[in-house]
Amino acid sequence: MNYIKTLIQNLVSGPSTVSYPFGPAWTPDNFRGRIEFKLSSCTACRACEQVCAPGAIRFDKTPEGLRFMMWHNTCVFCGLCEHYCPTDAIKQTTDWHMAHTVDQEYGMAIRETIAYVTCTGCNAKTLSSAPNPAGVEPPFTAEEIEQHRNLCPACRKKALAERGAAS
Amino acid sequence: MNLKQMISAQARRMAARSPWIYRINAGSCNGCDVECATTALIPRYDVERLGCQYCGSPRHADIVLVTGPLTARVKESVLRVYAEVPDPKVTVAVGVCPISGGIFRDGYAVLAPLSKYIPVDVNVPGCAPRPQAIIEGIAQAIEIWRGRL
Protein backbone atom coordinates (compact mmCIF):
# COMPACT_ATOMS: atom_id res chain seq x y z
CA MET A 1 0.00 0.00 0.00
CA ASN A 2 3.10 2.23 0.14
CA TYR A 3 2.70 3.23 -3.49
CA ILE A 4 -0.65 4.87 -2.78
CA LYS A 5 1.03 7.07 -0.20
CA THR A 6 3.78 7.96 -2.71
CA LEU A 7 1.16 8.62 -5.38
CA ILE A 8 -0.75 11.04 -3.17
CA GLN A 9 2.48 12.70 -2.07
CA ASN A 10 3.46 13.22 -5.70
CA LEU A 11 0.06 14.66 -6.55
CA VAL A 12 0.31 17.14 -3.70
CA SER A 13 3.97 18.13 -4.06
CA GLY A 14 3.91 18.72 -7.83
CA PRO A 15 6.73 18.18 -10.32
CA SER A 16 10.29 17.87 -9.01
CA THR A 17 11.86 19.45 -12.09
CA VAL A 18 14.04 22.49 -11.41
CA SER A 19 12.68 25.38 -13.44
CA TYR A 20 16.13 26.55 -14.59
CA PRO A 21 16.75 28.06 -17.27
CA PHE A 22 13.26 29.55 -17.05
CA GLY A 23 13.56 30.31 -13.34
CA PRO A 24 16.22 30.50 -10.64
CA ALA A 25 18.28 27.46 -9.68
CA TRP A 26 19.13 26.56 -6.12
CA THR A 27 22.84 26.67 -5.28
CA PRO A 28 24.34 25.23 -2.08
CA ASP A 29 26.03 27.81 0.17
CA ASN A 30 29.36 25.97 0.12
CA PHE A 31 29.34 25.41 -3.64
CA ARG A 32 32.85 25.68 -5.09
CA GLY A 33 32.51 27.96 -8.08
CA ARG A 34 34.28 30.80 -9.87
CA ILE A 35 37.46 32.17 -8.27
CA GLU A 36 37.55 35.78 -7.10
CA PHE A 37 40.79 37.70 -6.62
CA LYS A 38 41.20 40.74 -4.35
CA LEU A 39 44.27 42.64 -5.46
CA SER A 40 44.56 44.80 -2.34
CA SER A 41 45.01 41.73 -0.08
CA CYS A 42 47.60 39.89 -2.20
CA THR A 43 51.09 39.55 -0.68
CA ALA A 44 52.59 38.15 -3.91
CA CYS A 45 53.79 35.02 -2.07
CA ARG A 46 52.84 32.90 -5.12
CA ALA A 47 51.59 29.99 -2.99
CA CYS A 48 48.48 29.72 -5.18
CA GLU A 49 50.65 29.29 -8.27
CA GLN A 50 52.55 26.48 -6.50
CA VAL A 51 49.48 24.52 -5.45
CA CYS A 52 47.30 25.07 -8.56
CA ALA A 53 47.11 21.54 -9.97
CA PRO A 54 45.98 22.36 -13.54
CA GLY A 55 48.23 25.43 -13.81
CA ALA A 56 45.37 27.91 -14.05
CA ILE A 57 47.15 30.51 -11.93
CA ARG A 58 50.30 32.11 -13.26
CA PHE A 59 52.48 35.04 -12.18
CA ASP A 60 54.41 37.02 -14.79
CA LYS A 61 57.02 39.68 -14.25
CA THR A 62 56.13 42.74 -16.30
CA PRO A 63 57.76 46.20 -16.37
CA GLU A 64 54.81 47.57 -14.36
CA GLY A 65 54.82 44.90 -11.68
CA LEU A 66 53.97 41.29 -10.95
CA ARG A 67 50.97 40.23 -12.98
CA PHE A 68 48.50 37.71 -11.55
CA MET A 69 46.76 35.70 -14.25
CA MET A 70 44.06 33.12 -13.73
CA TRP A 71 42.15 31.40 -16.54
CA HIS A 72 38.74 30.10 -15.48
CA ASN A 73 38.74 27.64 -18.37
CA THR A 74 41.52 25.59 -16.78
CA CYS A 75 40.39 25.87 -13.16
CA VAL A 76 39.07 22.59 -11.70
CA PHE A 77 37.55 24.25 -8.60
CA CYS A 78 39.60 22.18 -6.15
CA GLY A 79 39.88 25.16 -3.75
CA LEU A 80 43.58 24.66 -2.93
CA CYS A 81 44.45 28.27 -3.78
CA GLU A 82 41.81 29.52 -1.36
CA HIS A 83 43.02 27.09 1.30
CA TYR A 84 46.68 28.13 1.04
CA CYS A 85 46.16 31.87 0.55
CA PRO A 86 47.56 33.51 3.74
CA THR A 87 45.59 36.73 3.29
CA ASP A 88 42.29 35.48 1.86
CA ALA A 89 43.02 37.33 -1.38
CA ILE A 90 41.59 34.39 -3.33
CA LYS A 91 38.04 33.36 -2.59
CA GLN A 92 35.76 30.83 -4.22
CA THR A 93 32.29 32.16 -4.92
CA THR A 94 29.16 30.13 -5.53
CA ASP A 95 28.85 31.47 -9.08
CA TRP A 96 28.56 28.68 -11.65
CA HIS A 97 27.10 30.67 -14.60
CA MET A 98 30.19 30.21 -16.71
CA ALA A 99 28.91 28.81 -20.00
CA HIS A 100 30.07 31.13 -22.78
CA THR A 101 30.44 31.25 -26.53
CA VAL A 102 33.89 30.53 -27.85
CA ASP A 103 34.68 34.16 -28.78
CA GLN A 104 34.72 35.03 -25.07
CA GLU A 105 37.07 32.15 -24.27
CA TYR A 106 40.13 34.23 -23.38
CA GLY A 107 38.05 36.89 -21.65
CA MET A 108 37.23 34.30 -18.96
CA ALA A 109 40.30 35.27 -16.98
CA ILE A 110 41.51 37.46 -14.14
CA ARG A 111 44.42 39.75 -15.02
CA GLU A 112 45.63 42.01 -12.22
CA THR A 113 48.99 43.65 -11.71
CA ILE A 114 50.67 44.13 -8.33
CA ALA A 115 52.47 47.37 -9.16
CA TYR A 116 56.09 48.29 -8.48
CA VAL A 117 56.58 51.23 -6.14
CA THR A 118 59.67 52.99 -4.83
CA CYS A 119 60.42 52.09 -1.22
CA THR A 120 59.95 55.13 1.01
CA GLY A 121 62.77 53.91 3.27
CA CYS A 122 65.60 53.15 0.83
CA ASN A 123 64.31 54.17 -2.63
CA ALA A 124 64.63 50.62 -4.00
CA LYS A 125 62.10 49.19 -6.47
CA THR A 126 59.65 46.98 -4.60
CA LEU A 127 56.22 45.41 -4.98
CA SER A 128 53.22 47.14 -3.49
CA SER A 129 51.99 43.99 -1.76
CA ALA A 130 49.75 43.64 1.27
CA PRO A 131 51.73 43.26 4.53
CA ASN A 132 49.02 41.78 6.71
CA PRO A 133 48.45 37.99 6.71
CA ALA A 134 44.99 37.10 7.97
CA GLY A 135 44.82 36.28 11.67
CA VAL A 136 48.36 37.43 12.48
CA GLU A 137 48.84 39.46 15.65
CA PRO A 138 49.26 42.36 16.10
CA PRO A 139 46.66 43.63 13.64
CA PHE A 140 47.57 46.76 11.73
CA THR A 141 45.58 49.91 11.37
CA ALA A 142 44.61 51.05 7.88
CA GLU A 143 47.27 53.81 7.91
CA GLU A 144 49.98 51.33 8.90
CA ILE A 145 48.98 48.99 6.08
CA GLU A 146 49.28 51.88 3.62
CA GLN A 147 52.73 52.78 5.00
CA HIS A 148 54.00 49.20 4.87
CA ARG A 149 52.66 48.78 1.35
CA ASN A 150 55.28 51.28 0.14
CA LEU A 151 58.24 49.63 1.91
CA CYS A 152 60.67 47.03 0.58
CA PRO A 153 60.89 43.72 2.55
CA ALA A 154 64.03 44.78 4.45
CA CYS A 155 62.60 48.18 5.44
CA ARG A 156 59.32 46.53 6.33
CA LYS A 157 61.10 44.09 8.62
CA LYS A 158 62.88 47.01 10.29
CA ALA A 159 59.68 49.00 10.64
CA LEU A 160 57.90 45.98 12.17
CA ALA A 161 60.73 45.41 14.64
CA GLU A 162 60.67 49.05 15.71
CA ARG A 163 56.92 48.98 16.01
CA GLY A 164 57.11 45.86 18.20
CA ALA A 165 59.74 47.44 20.46
CA ALA A 166 57.67 50.58 20.85
CA SER A 167 54.47 48.83 21.94
CA MET B 1 7.27 30.22 -53.83
CA ASN B 2 7.00 26.72 -55.18
CA LEU B 3 6.08 23.60 -53.27
CA LYS B 4 9.68 22.55 -52.64
CA GLN B 5 10.57 25.88 -51.08
CA MET B 6 7.40 25.82 -48.97
CA ILE B 7 8.19 22.36 -47.61
CA SER B 8 11.77 23.39 -46.95
CA ALA B 9 10.73 26.53 -45.07
CA GLN B 10 8.18 24.58 -43.03
CA ALA B 11 10.74 21.90 -42.19
CA ARG B 12 13.20 24.56 -41.03
CA ARG B 13 10.59 26.16 -38.81
CA MET B 14 9.66 22.84 -37.22
CA ALA B 15 13.22 21.59 -36.87
CA ALA B 16 14.23 24.72 -34.98
CA ARG B 17 12.12 23.56 -32.06
CA SER B 18 13.80 20.23 -31.49
CA PRO B 19 17.56 19.91 -31.89
CA TRP B 20 18.88 16.45 -31.18
CA ILE B 21 21.92 15.98 -29.03
CA TYR B 22 24.78 13.57 -29.48
CA ARG B 23 27.54 12.92 -26.98
CA ILE B 24 31.15 12.19 -27.89
CA ASN B 25 33.49 10.98 -25.18
CA ALA B 26 36.97 12.11 -26.19
CA GLY B 27 38.81 10.33 -23.40
CA SER B 28 36.83 11.79 -20.53
CA CYS B 29 37.16 10.54 -16.94
CA ASN B 30 33.39 9.90 -17.08
CA GLY B 31 32.55 12.70 -14.63
CA CYS B 32 31.19 14.99 -17.33
CA ASP B 33 29.45 12.04 -18.98
CA VAL B 34 27.64 11.30 -15.75
CA GLU B 35 26.55 14.94 -15.54
CA CYS B 36 25.42 14.89 -19.18
CA ALA B 37 23.40 11.74 -18.52
CA THR B 38 21.97 13.34 -15.38
CA THR B 39 20.94 16.38 -17.41
CA ALA B 40 18.93 14.19 -19.75
CA LEU B 41 17.67 11.27 -17.72
CA ILE B 42 16.73 12.67 -14.32
CA PRO B 43 13.40 14.49 -14.20
CA ARG B 44 14.92 17.05 -11.86
CA TYR B 45 17.03 18.59 -14.64
CA ASP B 46 15.17 17.34 -17.73
CA VAL B 47 16.85 18.85 -20.79
CA GLU B 48 13.93 17.65 -22.93
CA ARG B 49 11.98 20.73 -21.84
CA LEU B 50 14.13 22.65 -24.33
CA GLY B 51 13.00 20.29 -27.09
CA CYS B 52 16.25 18.38 -27.02
CA GLN B 53 16.64 14.65 -27.18
CA TYR B 54 19.72 12.49 -26.94
CA CYS B 55 20.11 10.35 -30.03
CA GLY B 56 22.20 7.24 -30.54
CA SER B 57 23.51 7.96 -34.02
CA PRO B 58 25.72 10.89 -35.05
CA ARG B 59 23.81 11.08 -38.35
CA HIS B 60 20.68 12.26 -36.53
CA ALA B 61 22.40 14.87 -34.39
CA ASP B 62 22.24 18.67 -34.43
CA ILE B 63 24.16 19.56 -31.29
CA VAL B 64 27.32 17.67 -30.34
CA LEU B 65 28.48 17.58 -26.72
CA VAL B 66 32.15 16.69 -26.44
CA THR B 67 33.63 15.65 -23.10
CA GLY B 68 37.24 14.78 -22.34
CA PRO B 69 40.63 16.18 -23.29
CA LEU B 70 40.93 14.38 -26.66
CA THR B 71 43.49 11.72 -25.92
CA ALA B 72 45.85 10.68 -28.69
CA ARG B 73 44.28 7.25 -28.76
CA VAL B 74 40.71 8.37 -29.52
CA LYS B 75 41.55 11.32 -31.75
CA GLU B 76 40.95 9.55 -35.09
CA SER B 77 37.68 8.00 -33.87
CA VAL B 78 36.40 11.32 -32.55
CA LEU B 79 37.17 13.12 -35.80
CA ARG B 80 35.53 10.33 -37.80
CA VAL B 81 32.36 10.37 -35.68
CA TYR B 82 32.29 14.17 -35.73
CA ALA B 83 32.50 14.21 -39.53
CA GLU B 84 29.39 12.02 -39.69
CA VAL B 85 27.25 14.67 -37.97
CA PRO B 86 25.38 16.53 -40.72
CA ASP B 87 25.67 20.32 -41.11
CA PRO B 88 24.50 22.65 -39.65
CA LYS B 89 25.87 21.46 -36.32
CA VAL B 90 26.82 23.18 -33.09
CA THR B 91 29.61 21.86 -30.90
CA VAL B 92 29.55 22.27 -27.13
CA ALA B 93 32.70 21.55 -25.12
CA VAL B 94 31.54 20.21 -21.74
CA GLY B 95 34.01 20.52 -18.87
CA VAL B 96 37.40 22.19 -18.75
CA CYS B 97 39.18 19.24 -20.43
CA PRO B 98 38.17 19.88 -24.05
CA ILE B 99 38.58 23.65 -23.59
CA SER B 100 42.13 23.68 -22.23
CA GLY B 101 43.08 20.22 -21.01
CA GLY B 102 42.16 20.98 -17.40
CA ILE B 103 44.09 18.80 -14.99
CA PHE B 104 45.64 16.90 -17.94
CA ARG B 105 46.91 20.09 -19.58
CA ASP B 106 50.22 19.63 -21.46
CA GLY B 107 50.13 15.86 -20.87
CA TYR B 108 51.98 13.72 -23.41
CA ALA B 109 48.91 11.67 -24.35
CA VAL B 110 46.46 14.58 -24.44
CA LEU B 111 45.84 16.71 -27.53
CA ALA B 112 43.72 19.40 -25.87
CA PRO B 113 42.47 21.99 -26.68
CA LEU B 114 39.81 20.42 -28.82
CA SER B 115 39.40 23.63 -30.87
CA LYS B 116 42.67 22.81 -32.66
CA TYR B 117 40.84 19.97 -34.44
CA ILE B 118 37.10 20.75 -34.26
CA PRO B 119 35.33 24.14 -34.49
CA VAL B 120 33.85 24.56 -31.00
CA ASP B 121 30.95 27.02 -30.49
CA VAL B 122 30.08 26.98 -26.79
CA ASN B 123 32.27 26.27 -23.78
CA VAL B 124 30.86 24.99 -20.48
CA PRO B 125 33.71 25.12 -17.94
CA GLY B 126 33.49 23.03 -14.79
CA CYS B 127 35.05 19.88 -13.38
CA ALA B 128 32.48 18.51 -13.85
CA PRO B 129 29.96 21.28 -14.68
CA ARG B 130 26.76 20.96 -12.72
CA PRO B 131 23.67 19.88 -14.72
CA GLN B 132 22.19 23.38 -14.67
CA ALA B 133 25.40 24.73 -16.20
CA ILE B 134 25.18 22.14 -18.98
CA ILE B 135 21.58 23.16 -19.60
CA GLU B 136 22.73 26.79 -19.76
CA GLY B 137 25.33 25.83 -22.38
CA ILE B 138 22.82 23.82 -24.38
CA ALA B 139 20.41 26.79 -24.33
CA GLN B 140 23.16 28.98 -25.81
CA ALA B 141 23.93 26.28 -28.39
CA ILE B 142 20.26 26.15 -29.43
CA GLU B 143 20.31 29.92 -30.06
CA ILE B 144 23.41 29.57 -32.26
CA TRP B 145 21.91 26.59 -34.05
CA ARG B 146 18.71 28.48 -34.88
CA GLY B 147 20.82 31.20 -36.45
CA ARG B 148 22.51 28.64 -38.68
CA LEU B 149 19.39 26.89 -39.95
Boltz contact constraints between the chains, C-beta under 6 A:
constraints:
  - contact:
      token1: [A, 16]
      token2: [B, 43]
      max_distance: 6.0
  - contact:
      token1: [A, 16]
      token2: [B, 44]
      max_distance: 6.0
  - contact:
      token1: [A, 17]
      token2: [B, 43]
      max_distance: 6.0
  - contact:
      token1: [A, 17]
      token2: [B, 46]
      max_distance: 6.0
  - contact:
      token1: [A, 18]
      token2: [B, 44]
      max_distance: 6.0
  - contact:
      token1: [A, 20]
      token2: [B, 132]
      max_distance: 6.0
  - contact:
      token1: [A, 21]
      token2: [B, 135]
      max_distance: 6.0
  - contact:
      token1: [A, 21]
      token2: [B, 139]
      max_distance: 6.0
  - contact:
      token1: [A, 25]
      token2: [B, 132]
      max_distance: 6.0
  - contact:
      token1: [A, 53]
      token2: [B, 103]
      max_distance: 6.0
  - contact:
      token1: [A, 54]
      token2: [B, 102]
      max_distance: 6.0
  - contact:
      token1: [A, 54]
      token2: [B, 103]
      max_distance: 6.0
  - contact:
      token1: [A, 54]
      token2: [B, 105]
      max_distance: 6.0
  - contact:
      token1: [A, 55]
      token2: [B, 105]
      max_distance: 6.0
  - contact:
      token1: [A, 72]
      token2: [B, 125]
      max_distance: 6.0
  - contact:
      token1: [A, 73]
      token2: [B, 96]
      max_distance: 6.0
  - contact:
      token1: [A, 73]
      token2: [B, 99]
      max_distance: 6.0
  - contact:
      token1: [A, 73]
      token2: [B, 100]
      max_distance: 6.0
  - contact:
      token1: [A, 73]
      token2: [B, 125]
      max_distance: 6.0
  - contact:
      token1: [A, 74]
      token2: [B, 96]
      max_distance: 6.0
  - contact:
      token1: [A, 74]
      token2: [B, 100]
      max_distance: 6.0
  - contact:
      token1: [A, 76]
      token2: [B, 102]
      max_distance: 6.0
  - contact:
      token1: [A, 76]
      token2: [B, 103]
      max_distance: 6.0
  - contact:
      token1: [A, 76]
      token2: [B, 127]
      max_distance: 6.0
  - contact:
      token1: [A, 77]
      token2: [B, 127]
      max_distance: 6.0
  - contact:
      token1: [A, 96]
      token2: [B, 130]
      max_distance: 6.0
  - contact:
      token1: [A, 96]
      token2: [B, 133]
      max_distance: 6.0
  - contact:
      token1: [A, 98]
      token2: [B, 125]
      max_distance: 6.0
  - contact:
      token1: [A, 99]
      token2: [B, 124]
      max_distance: 6.0
  - contact:
      token1: [A, 99]
      token2: [B, 133]
      max_distance: 6.0
  - contact:
      token1: [A, 99]
      token2: [B, 136]
      max_distance: 6.0
  - contact:
      token1: [A, 99]
      token2: [B, 137]
      max_distance: 6.0
  - contact:
      token1: [A, 99]
      token2: [B, 140]
      max_distance: 6.0
  - contact:
      token1: [A, 100]
      token2: [B, 123]
      max_distance: 6.0
  - contact:
      token1: [A, 101]
      token2: [B, 122]
      max_distance: 6.0
  - contact:
      token1: [A, 102]
      token2: [B, 120]
      max_distance: 6.0
  - contact:
      token1: [A, 102]
      token2: [B, 121]
      max_distance: 6.0
  - contact:
      token1: [A, 102]
      token2: [B, 123]
      max_distance: 6.0
